[in-house]
Amino acid sequence: MNSIELAKLSANIPDPNSGASIDSGFNMSFASDVSRFEASLERVGAPSNESTGMEVAKAALSPFENLNVEASELAEFAANASADGDGFTPSEIVTLTYKAQEFGFHSQLTANVANRMADGLQQLFRQQG
């Protein structure tokens, strides 16, 4: 892209501080978008450093605790369904299959999140080191 084409493109972009709007079909305005973003930052406020390391660790490990609870519920359902000795009914088989698939999905999702968190922490330590 040469400098003339770039100048033509940049001439059509309004200054974000001017309050000008672009006709995009839904009345987009740079000034209002910026002011809404700034207002949302003010609503959130400054992050507090009151959380302890223990609270962070509990929050990081809570998905694993949820997996343990879900696995226990799945095992309990299977034990109750097979306790009568007649075998599983078709509805119990479908329900057990559904719950097992749901547990597998949650396990895979939790593992994916844990791996990404570990990769992020490794990258953070590499950058600081």
C-alpha positions in Angstrom: 0.0 0.0 0.0 1.5 3.3 -1.0 1.3 6.5 0.9 -1.4 8.0 -1.2 -3.8 5.0 -0.6 -2.9 5.2 3.1 -3.7 8.9 3.2 -7.1 8.3 1.5 -8.0 5.6 4.0 -6.9 7.5 7.1 -8.8 10.6 5.9 -12.0 8.7 6.2 -11.4 7.7 9.8 -12.9 10.2 12.2 -11.0 11.4 15.2 -12.1 9.4 18.3 -12.2 12.5 20.4 -14.4 14.5 18.0 -17.6 12.6 18.7 -18.1 12.0 15.0 -20.0 8.8 14.1 -19.7 6.4 11.3 -22.7 5.3 9.4 -22.5 1.6 9.9 -26.2 0.9 10.1 -26.3 0.7 13.9 -25.1 4.3 14.8 -21.7 3.4 16.1 -19.8 6.3 17.7 -16.2 6.2 18.8 -16.8 8.8 21.5 -19.7 6.9 23.1 -17.9 3.6 22.8 -14.8 5.1 24.6 -16.9 6.7 27.3 -18.9 3.5 27.9 -15.6 1.6 28.2 -14.2 4.1 30.6 -17.4 3.9 32.6 -17.2 0.1 32.8 -13.6 0.4 34.1 -14.7 2.8 36.8 -17.5 0.5 37.8 -15.1 -2.4 38.2 -12.7 -0.3 40.2 -9.1 -1.0 41.1 -8.3 -4.6 41.9 -7.8 -5.3 45.6 -4.8 -7.1 46.9 -6.8 -8.5 49.8 -7.0 -12.0 48.5 -4.6 -14.4 50.0 -2.6 -17.1 48.3 -4.9 -19.7 50.0 -8.0 -18.2 48.4 -6.4 -18.3 45.0 -5.3 -21.9 45.5 -8.9 -22.9 46.6 -10.3 -21.2 43.5 -7.8 -22.9 41.2 -8.5 -26.3 42.7 -12.3 -26.0 42.9 -12.9 -27.5 39.4 -11.0 -30.6 40.5 -13.2 -30.9 43.6 -16.3 -30.6 41.3 -14.9 -33.5 39.2 -14.6 -35.6 42.3 -18.2 -34.9 43.3 -19.4 -35.6 39.8 -17.5 -38.9 39.7 -18.9 -39.9 43.1 -22.4 -39.2 41.9 -21.9 -41.2 38.8 -20.6 -44.2 40.8 -23.5 -43.9 43.2 -26.0 -43.9 40.3 -24.4 -46.9 38.8 -24.3 -48.8 42.1 -28.0 -48.0 42.8 -29.0 -49.0 39.3 -27.3 -52.4 39.5 -28.3 -53.0 43.2 -31.5 -54.8 42.3 -29.7 -57.6 40.5 -31.9 -57.6 37.4 -29.4 -55.6 35.4 -29.9 -52.2 33.9 -33.1 -51.1 32.4 -32.9 -49.3 29.0 -33.6 -45.9 30.6 -30.8 -46.5 33.2 -28.4 -47.4 30.4 -29.2 -44.2 28.6 -29.0 -42.1 31.7 -25.7 -43.7 32.8 -24.3 -43.2 29.3 -25.4 -39.6 29.3 -23.9 -39.0 32.8 -20.6 -40.7 31.7 -20.4 -38.6 28.6 -21.0 -35.5 30.6 -18.4 -36.4 33.1 -15.9 -37.1 30.3 -16.6 -33.7 28.8 -16.1 -31.9 32.1 -12.9 -33.9 32.7 -11.6 -32.9 29.3 -12.6 -29.3 29.8 -10.9 -29.1 33.2 -7.8 -30.7 31.9 -7.6 -28.3 29.0 -8.1 -25.3 31.3 -5.4 -26.7 33.7 -3.0 -27.2 30.9 -3.5 -23.7 29.6 -3.1 -22.3 33.1 0.1 -24.2 33.5 1.4 -22.9 30.1 0.5 -19.4 31.1 2.3 -19.7 34.4 5.4 -21.1 32.7 5.4 -18.2 30.2 5.0 -15.7 33.1 8.0 -17.2 35.0 10.1 -17.3 31.8 9.3 -13.6 31.2 10.2 -12.6 34.8 13.3 -14.7 34.9 
